[in-house]
């Protein structure tokens, strides 16, 4: 067969795979501007391909579809892997990155629920440039230290909900290594709004995603317990 005949067969099969609709000569020309031929020429090529059993008419219409023999010939003789391989690799890696991020977020929320419940404080986490998530604010609201100082609670809420200050703070912290928990007590915190609190922070890396996880609560807290709790919470992300 001529190169043009082979190109038309490949174009017809690709078009039919995309649309599941019989391919007419005019539509093939519209979708492939590089075919510098007339619609009549395309129909003549269709006749050749139909005669040797590579395409057929599913019913009385101007459209053609590939036969099994046509698919077999396409796979054996015309299939080009290189461009598809590059495209698929790019799409797969993008989807894999999205999948890993979603899985990490799900694991983080599971970890935050456990940490907030067991610590009786606020559990928070930040993934790279994503929003900071937190759970357990009601724990702080019930703490004796804050029951009579609603202005301090308001400042804590402002930091948690404002996002930017907390994200900037977490990026600036020098947590030496993963599994290392750094503790900031009272005015050691770089944000005045949470100077009435203790903050524990650890760094994590999971599925190629990096971030911080921490506990925020009153200065009166179980330090050893909460530090061990954060270290164990990282196991959920593995």
Order of alpha helices (4+ residues) and beta strands (2+ residues): alpha-alpha-alpha-beta-beta-alpha-alpha-beta-beta-alpha-alpha-alpha-alpha-beta-beta-beta-alpha
